[in-house]
Amino acid sequence: IEGCLAGEMFSPGELAAIGIKAIEAELGLAPE
């Protein structure tokens, strides 16, 4: 359900950007 909602709320490009930021945060590459 959450995936479907996210798909309608965000465009593929936005989802990709969010995914990249999430990965960077996990790897400790994000500034914050």
C-alpha positions in Angstrom: 0.0 0.0 0.0 2.7 2.4 1.0 4.5 1.7 -2.3 1.4 2.6 -4.3 0.9 5.8 -2.4 4.5 6.8 -2.8 4.3 6.1 -6.6 1.4 8.6 -6.9 3.0 11.2 -4.6 6.5 11.2 -6.2 7.7 11.1 -9.8 10.3 8.4 -10.7 13.0 11.1 -10.7 12.0 12.2 -7.2 11.9 8.6 -5.9 15.4 8.1 -7.4 16.7 11.2 -5.7 15.2 10.2 -2.4 16.7 6.7 -2.7 20.1 8.1 -3.4 19.9 10.4 -0.4 18.8 7.5 1.8 21.8 5.4 0.6 24.2 8.2 1.1 22.8 8.7 4.6 23.3 5.1 5.4 26.9 5.2 4.1 27.6 8.4 6.0 28.2 10.4 2.9 25.4 12.9 3.5 26.3 16.2 5.1 23.7 15.8 7.8 
